[in-house]
């Protein structure tokens, strides 16, 4: 696969991941539930704002 084609695929994947993350935040806000993440090797619960 050529480098330019790989870059195009990588950019599409990153855009998809960003969109999925935004949808996750919207869902958590609507349901008023906590978002669970890992920060400094510890599990942390945060409220989406």
Protein Blocks (a to p, Z undefined) as FASTA:
>chain_A
ZZklmmmmmmmmmmmmmmmmmmmmmmmmmnopacdddeehiacddddZZ
